[in-house]
Amino acid sequence: MTINKIENGSAMTISLEGRLDTTTSPALEKELNEVLPKINELVFDFSKLEYISSAGLRVLLTAHKAMSRKGGMKVTNVNEIVQEVFDVTGFSDILTIE
């Protein structure tokens, strides 16, 4: 998985490419631990994310909880496969998805 970050003041967009699963989620978690204290808004761009597992969902939920105390978090450009995972797990009711 590739993680690309674009910082714009107190906002950050993180684009993920590939698969967010048990193998790759620790890398995203590490990145988030470094940037979350510094930002108030977080956008995930999933236009190139192919798959998300329960390990990836856990990282998203942790980020969502941290950002809900600040400016917020949203997920954009979700494909059908990832959207189905969000729907089945109830994450579509928790996350702001555009």
Chimera marker file (.cmm) of the C-alpha trace (Angstrom):
<marker_set name="trace">
<marker id="1" x="0.000" y="0.000" z="0.000" r="1" g="1" b="0" radius="0.5"/>
<marker id="2" x="1.136" y="3.528" z="-0.794" r="1" g="1" b="0" radius="0.5"/>
<marker id="3" x="0.306" y="6.434" z="1.515" r="1" g="1" b="0" radius="0.5"/>
<marker id="4" x="0.354" y="9.956" z="0.071" r="1" g="1" b="0" radius="0.5"/>
<marker id="5" x="-0.180" y="12.979" z="2.326" r="1" g="1" b="0" radius="0.5"/>
<marker id="6" x="-1.085" y="16.516" z="1.330" r="1" g="1" b="0" radius="0.5"/>
<marker id="7" x="-1.052" y="19.058" z="4.147" r="1" g="1" b="0" radius="0.5"/>
<marker id="8" x="-2.925" y="22.336" z="3.828" r="1" g="1" b="0" radius="0.5"/>
<marker id="9" x="-2.565" y="24.319" z="7.033" r="1" g="1" b="0" radius="0.5"/>
<marker id="10" x="-4.436" y="22.433" z="9.750" r="1" g="1" b="0" radius="0.5"/>
<marker id="11" x="-6.078" y="20.097" z="7.216" r="1" g="1" b="0" radius="0.5"/>
<marker id="12" x="-4.631" y="16.960" z="5.668" r="1" g="1" b="0" radius="0.5"/>
<marker id="13" x="-5.653" y="14.678" z="2.824" r="1" g="1" b="0" radius="0.5"/>
<marker id="14" x="-4.344" y="11.129" z="2.905" r="1" g="1" b="0" radius="0.5"/>
<marker id="15" x="-4.623" y="9.114" z="-0.309" r="1" g="1" b="0" radius="0.5"/>
<marker id="16" x="-4.263" y="5.364" z="-0.068" r="1" g="1" b="0" radius="0.5"/>
<marker id="17" x="-3.325" y="3.128" z="-2.967" r="1" g="1" b="0" radius="0.5"/>
<marker id="18" x="-3.575" y="-0.668" z="-2.845" r="1" g="1" b="0" radius="0.5"/>
<marker id="19" x="-4.924" y="-2.750" z="0.039" r="1" g="1" b="0" radius="0.5"/>
<marker id="20" x="-5.519" y="-1.673" z="3.630" r="1" g="1" b="0" radius="0.5"/>
<marker id="21" x="-5.317" y="-4.933" z="5.547" r="1" g="1" b="0" radius="0.5"/>
<marker id="22" x="-3.528" y="-6.678" z="8.418" r="1" g="1" b="0" radius="0.5"/>
<marker id="23" x="-0.164" y="-6.305" z="6.706" r="1" g="1" b="0" radius="0.5"/>
<marker id="24" x="-0.455" y="-2.635" z="5.735" r="1" g="1" b="0" radius="0.5"/>
<marker id="25" x="-2.624" y="-1.093" z="8.467" r="1" g="1" b="0" radius="0.5"/>
<marker id="26" x="0.284" y="-0.685" z="10.946" r="1" g="1" b="0" radius="0.5"/>
<marker id="27" x="1.984" y="1.687" z="8.465" r="1" g="1" b="0" radius="0.5"/>
<marker id="28" x="-1.150" y="3.849" z="8.251" r="1" g="1" b="0" radius="0.5"/>
<marker id="29" x="-1.569" y="3.755" z="12.018" r="1" g="1" b="0" radius="0.5"/>
<marker id="30" x="2.023" y="4.963" z="12.458" r="1" g="1" b="0" radius="0.5"/>
<marker id="31" x="1.475" y="7.833" z="9.997" r="1" g="1" b="0" radius="0.5"/>
<marker id="32" x="-1.754" y="8.840" z="11.733" r="1" g="1" b="0" radius="0.5"/>
<marker id="33" x="-0.130" y="8.807" z="15.178" r="1" g="1" b="0" radius="0.5"/>
<marker id="34" x="2.371" y="11.342" z="13.855" r="1" g="1" b="0" radius="0.5"/>
<marker id="35" x="-0.060" y="13.691" z="12.087" r="1" g="1" b="0" radius="0.5"/>
<marker id="36" x="-3.309" y="13.600" z="14.080" r="1" g="1" b="0" radius="0.5"/>
<marker id="37" x="-2.041" y="15.819" z="16.925" r="1" g="1" b="0" radius="0.5"/>
<marker id="38" x="-1.060" y="18.486" z="14.357" r="1" g="1" b="0" radius="0.5"/>
<marker id="39" x="-4.282" y="18.721" z="12.300" r="1" g="1" b="0" radius="0.5"/>
<marker id="40" x="-7.930" y="19.644" z="12.763" r="1" g="1" b="0" radius="0.5"/>
<marker id="41" x="-9.414" y="18.202" z="9.569" r="1" g="1" b="0" radius="0.5"/>
<marker id="42" x="-8.685" y="14.873" z="7.900" r="1" g="1" b="0" radius="0.5"/>
<marker id="43" x="-9.802" y="13.637" z="4.489" r="1" g="1" b="0" radius="0.5"/>
<marker id="44" x="-9.126" y="10.125" z="3.241" r="1" g="1" b="0" radius="0.5"/>
<marker id="45" x="-9.098" y="9.783" z="-0.545" r="1" g="1" b="0" radius="0.5"/>
<marker id="46" x="-9.885" y="6.157" z="-1.380" r="1" g="1" b="0" radius="0.5"/>
<marker id="47" x="-9.963" y="6.543" z="-5.183" r="1" g="1" b="0" radius="0.5"/>
<marker id="48" x="-7.084" y="4.043" z="-5.512" r="1" g="1" b="0" radius="0.5"/>
<marker id="49" x="-7.874" y="1.849" z="-2.493" r="1" g="1" b="0" radius="0.5"/>
<marker id="50" x="-8.731" y="-1.658" z="-3.726" r="1" g="1" b="0" radius="0.5"/>
<marker id="51" x="-9.697" y="-3.378" z="-0.470" r="1" g="1" b="0" radius="0.5"/>
<marker id="52" x="-10.111" y="-2.785" z="3.268" r="1" g="1" b="0" radius="0.5"/>
<marker id="53" x="-10.081" y="-5.456" z="5.986" r="1" g="1" b="0" radius="0.5"/>
<marker id="54" x="-11.185" y="-5.361" z="9.624" r="1" g="1" b="0" radius="0.5"/>
<marker id="55" x="-7.671" y="-4.241" z="10.582" r="1" g="1" b="0" radius="0.5"/>
<marker id="56" x="-8.045" y="-1.254" z="8.258" r="1" g="1" b="0" radius="0.5"/>
<marker id="57" x="-11.488" y="-0.509" z="9.667" r="1" g="1" b="0" radius="0.5"/>
<marker id="58" x="-10.017" y="-0.424" z="13.169" r="1" g="1" b="0" radius="0.5"/>
<marker id="59" x="-7.459" y="2.201" z="12.104" r="1" g="1" b="0" radius="0.5"/>
<marker id="60" x="-10.215" y="4.285" z="10.489" r="1" g="1" b="0" radius="0.5"/>
<marker id="61" x="-12.360" y="4.067" z="13.608" r="1" g="1" b="0" radius="0.5"/>
<marker id="62" x="-9.465" y="5.188" z="15.810" r="1" g="1" b="0" radius="0.5"/>
<marker id="63" x="-8.807" y="8.147" z="13.501" r="1" g="1" b="0" radius="0.5"/>
<marker id="64" x="-12.524" y="8.990" z="13.417" r="1" g="1" b="0" radius="0.5"/>
<marker id="65" x="-12.702" y="9.061" z="17.219" r="1" g="1" b="0" radius="0.5"/>
<marker id="66" x="-9.643" y="11.314" z="17.471" r="1" g="1" b="0" radius="0.5"/>
<marker id="67" x="-10.865" y="13.680" z="14.752" r="1" g="1" b="0" radius="0.5"/>
<marker id="68" x="-14.437" y="13.894" z="16.065" r="1" g="1" b="0" radius="0.5"/>
<marker id="69" x="-13.023" y="15.833" z="19.018" r="1" g="1" b="0" radius="0.5"/>
<marker id="70" x="-11.509" y="18.300" z="16.532" r="1" g="1" b="0" radius="0.5"/>
<marker id="71" x="-12.693" y="19.507" z="13.127" r="1" g="1" b="0" radius="0.5"/>
<marker id="72" x="-13.778" y="16.152" z="11.718" r="1" g="1" b="0" radius="0.5"/>
<marker id="73" x="-12.931" y="13.460" z="9.227" r="1" g="1" b="0" radius="0.5"/>
<marker id="74" x="-14.413" y="12.360" z="5.930" r="1" g="1" b="0" radius="0.5"/>
<marker id="75" x="-13.788" y="9.641" z="3.370" r="1" g="1" b="0" radius="0.5"/>
<marker id="76" x="-14.027" y="10.381" z="-0.353" r="1" g="1" b="0" radius="0.5"/>
<marker id="77" x="-13.974" y="8.470" z="-3.655" r="1" g="1" b="0" radius="0.5"/>
<marker id="78" x="-14.991" y="5.089" z="-2.217" r="1" g="1" b="0" radius="0.5"/>
<marker id="79" x="-15.305" y="2.269" z="-4.755" r="1" g="1" b="0" radius="0.5"/>
<marker id="80" x="-18.065" y="-0.373" z="-4.713" r="1" g="1" b="0" radius="0.5"/>
<marker id="81" x="-15.983" y="-3.029" z="-2.937" r="1" g="1" b="0" radius="0.5"/>
<marker id="82" x="-14.959" y="-0.750" z="-0.070" r="1" g="1" b="0" radius="0.5"/>
<marker id="83" x="-18.465" y="0.750" z="0.133" r="1" g="1" b="0" radius="0.5"/>
<marker id="84" x="-19.910" y="-2.738" z="0.504" r="1" g="1" b="0" radius="0.5"/>
<marker id="85" x="-17.550" y="-3.411" z="3.433" r="1" g="1" b="0" radius="0.5"/>
<marker id="86" x="-18.650" y="-0.105" z="4.999" r="1" g="1" b="0" radius="0.5"/>
<marker id="87" x="-22.334" y="-1.007" z="4.498" r="1" g="1" b="0" radius="0.5"/>
<marker id="88" x="-22.055" y="-4.551" z="5.885" r="1" g="1" b="0" radius="0.5"/>
<marker id="89" x="-20.080" y="-3.456" z="8.954" r="1" g="1" b="0" radius="0.5"/>
<marker id="90" x="-22.167" y="-0.348" z="9.689" r="1" g="1" b="0" radius="0.5"/>
<marker id="91" x="-19.261" y="2.004" z="9.026" r="1" g="1" b="0" radius="0.5"/>
<marker id="92" x="-21.389" y="3.824" z="6.444" r="1" g="1" b="0" radius="0.5"/>
<marker id="93" x="-23.504" y="5.020" z="9.390" r="1" g="1" b="0" radius="0.5"/>
<marker id="94" x="-20.455" y="6.143" z="11.395" r="1" g="1" b="0" radius="0.5"/>
<marker id="95" x="-18.215" y="7.759" z="8.784" r="1" g="1" b="0" radius="0.5"/>
<marker id="96" x="-18.880" y="10.803" z="6.626" r="1" g="1" b="0" radius="0.5"/>
<marker id="97" x="-18.561" y="9.379" z="3.106" r="1" g="1" b="0" radius="0.5"/>
<marker id="98" x="-18.634" y="11.603" z="0.034" r="1" g="1" b="0" radius="0.5"/>
<link id1="1" id2="2" r="1" g="1" b="0" radius="0.2"/>
<link id1="2" id2="3" r="1" g="1" b="0" radius="0.2"/>
<link id1="3" id2="4" r="1" g="1" b="0" radius="0.2"/>
<link id1="4" id2="5" r="1" g="1" b="0" radius="0.2"/>
<link id1="5" id2="6" r="1" g="1" b="0" radius="0.2"/>
<link id1="6" id2="7" r="1" g="1" b="0" radius="0.2"/>
<link id1="7" id2="8" r="1" g="1" b="0" radius="0.2"/>
<link id1="8" id2="9" r="1" g="1" b="0" radius="0.2"/>
<link id1="9" id2="10" r="1" g="1" b="0" radius="0.2"/>
<link id1="10" id2="11" r="1" g="1" b="0" radius="0.2"/>
<link id1="11" id2="12" r="1" g="1" b="0" radius="0.2"/>
<link id1="12" id2="13" r="1" g="1" b="0" radius="0.2"/>
<link id1="13" id2="14" r="1" g="1" b="0" radius="0.2"/>
<link id1="14" id2="15" r="1" g="1" b="0" radius="0.2"/>
<link id1="15" id2="16" r="1" g="1" b="0" radius="0.2"/>
<link id1="16" id2="17" r="1" g="1" b="0" radius="0.2"/>
<link id1="17" id2="18" r="1" g="1" b="0" radius="0.2"/>
<link id1="18" id2="19" r="1" g="1" b="0" radius="0.2"/>
<link id1="19" id2="20" r="1" g="1" b="0" radius="0.2"/>
<link id1="20" id2="21" r="1" g="1" b="0" radius="0.2"/>
<link id1="21" id2="22" r="1" g="1" b="0" radius="0.2"/>
<link id1="22" id2="23" r="1" g="1" b="0" radius="0.2"/>
<link id1="23" id2="24" r="1" g="1" b="0" radius="0.2"/>
<link id1="24" id2="25" r="1" g="1" b="0" radius="0.2"/>
<link id1="25" id2="26" r="1" g="1" b="0" radius="0.2"/>
<link id1="26" id2="27" r="1" g="1" b="0" radius="0.2"/>
<link id1="27" id2="28" r="1" g="1" b="0" radius="0.2"/>
<link id1="28" id2="29" r="1" g="1" b="0" radius="0.2"/>
<link id1="29" id2="30" r="1" g="1" b="0" radius="0.2"/>
<link id1="30" id2="31" r="1" g="1" b="0" radius="0.2"/>
<link id1="31" id2="32" r="1" g="1" b="0" radius="0.2"/>
<link id1="32" id2="33" r="1" g="1" b="0" radius="0.2"/>
<link id1="33" id2="34" r="1" g="1" b="0" radius="0.2"/>
<link id1="34" id2="35" r="1" g="1" b="0" radius="0.2"/>
<link id1="35" id2="36" r="1" g="1" b="0" radius="0.2"/>
<link id1="36" id2="37" r="1" g="1" b="0" radius="0.2"/>
<link id1="37" id2="38" r="1" g="1" b="0" radius="0.2"/>
<link id1="38" id2="39" r="1" g="1" b="0" radius="0.2"/>
<link id1="39" id2="40" r="1" g="1" b="0" radius="0.2"/>
<link id1="40" id2="41" r="1" g="1" b="0" radius="0.2"/>
<link id1="41" id2="42" r="1" g="1" b="0" radius="0.2"/>
<link id1="42" id2="43" r="1" g="1" b="0" radius="0.2"/>
<link id1="43" id2="44" r="1" g="1" b="0" radius="0.2"/>
<link id1="44" id2="45" r="1" g="1" b="0" radius="0.2"/>
<link id1="45" id2="46" r="1" g="1" b="0" radius="0.2"/>
<link id1="46" id2="47" r="1" g="1" b="0" radius="0.2"/>
<link id1="47" id2="48" r="1" g="1" b="0" radius="0.2"/>
<link id1="48" id2="49" r="1" g="1" b="0" radius="0.2"/>
<link id1="49" id2="50" r="1" g="1" b="0" radius="0.2"/>
<link id1="50" id2="51" r="1" g="1" b="0" radius="0.2"/>
<link id1="51" id2="52" r="1" g="1" b="0" radius="0.2"/>
<link id1="52" id2="53" r="1" g="1" b="0" radius="0.2"/>
<link id1="53" id2="54" r="1" g="1" b="0" radius="0.2"/>
<link id1="54" id2="55" r="1" g="1" b="0" radius="0.2"/>
<link id1="55" id2="56" r="1" g="1" b="0" radius="0.2"/>
<link id1="56" id2="57" r="1" g="1" b="0" radius="0.2"/>
<link id1="57" id2="58" r="1" g="1" b="0" radius="0.2"/>
<link id1="58" id2="59" r="1" g="1" b="0" radius="0.2"/>
<link id1="59" id2="60" r="1" g="1" b="0" radius="0.2"/>
<link id1="60" id2="61" r="1" g="1" b="0" radius="0.2"/>
<link id1="61" id2="62" r="1" g="1" b="0" radius="0.2"/>
<link id1="62" id2="63" r="1" g="1" b="0" radius="0.2"/>
<link id1="63" id2="64" r="1" g="1" b="0" radius="0.2"/>
<link id1="64" id2="65" r="1" g="1" b="0" radius="0.2"/>
<link id1="65" id2="66" r="1" g="1" b="0" radius="0.2"/>
<link id1="66" id2="67" r="1" g="1" b="0" radius="0.2"/>
<link id1="67" id2="68" r="1" g="1" b="0" radius="0.2"/>
<link id1="68" id2="69" r="1" g="1" b="0" radius="0.2"/>
<link id1="69" id2="70" r="1" g="1" b="0" radius="0.2"/>
<link id1="70" id2="71" r="1" g="1" b="0" radius="0.2"/>
<link id1="71" id2="72" r="1" g="1" b="0" radius="0.2"/>
<link id1="72" id2="73" r="1" g="1" b="0" radius="0.2"/>
<link id1="73" id2="74" r="1" g="1" b="0" radius="0.2"/>
<link id1="74" id2="75" r="1" g="1" b="0" radius="0.2"/>
<link id1="75" id2="76" r="1" g="1" b="0" radius="0.2"/>
<link id1="76" id2="77" r="1" g="1" b="0" radius="0.2"/>
<link id1="77" id2="78" r="1" g="1" b="0" radius="0.2"/>
<link id1="78" id2="79" r="1" g="1" b="0" radius="0.2"/>
<link id1="79" id2="80" r="1" g="1" b="0" radius="0.2"/>
<link id1="80" id2="81" r="1" g="1" b="0" radius="0.2"/>
<link id1="81" id2="82" r="1" g="1" b="0" radius="0.2"/>
<link id1="82" id2="83" r="1" g="1" b="0" radius="0.2"/>
<link id1="83" id2="84" r="1" g="1" b="0" radius="0.2"/>
<link id1="84" id2="85" r="1" g="1" b="0" radius="0.2"/>
<link id1="85" id2="86" r="1" g="1" b="0" radius="0.2"/>
<link id1="86" id2="87" r="1" g="1" b="0" radius="0.2"/>
<link id1="87" id2="88" r="1" g="1" b="0" radius="0.2"/>
<link id1="88" id2="89" r="1" g="1" b="0" radius="0.2"/>
<link id1="89" id2="90" r="1" g="1" b="0" radius="0.2"/>
<link id1="90" id2="91" r="1" g="1" b="0" radius="0.2"/>
<link id1="91" id2="92" r="1" g="1" b="0" radius="0.2"/>
<link id1="92" id2="93" r="1" g="1" b="0" radius="0.2"/>
<link id1="93" id2="94" r="1" g="1" b="0" radius="0.2"/>
<link id1="94" id2="95" r="1" g="1" b="0" radius="0.2"/>
<link id1="95" id2="96" r="1" g="1" b="0" radius="0.2"/>
<link id1="96" id2="97" r="1" g="1" b="0" radius="0.2"/>
<link id1="97" id2="98" r="1" g="1" b="0" radius="0.2"/>
</marker_set>
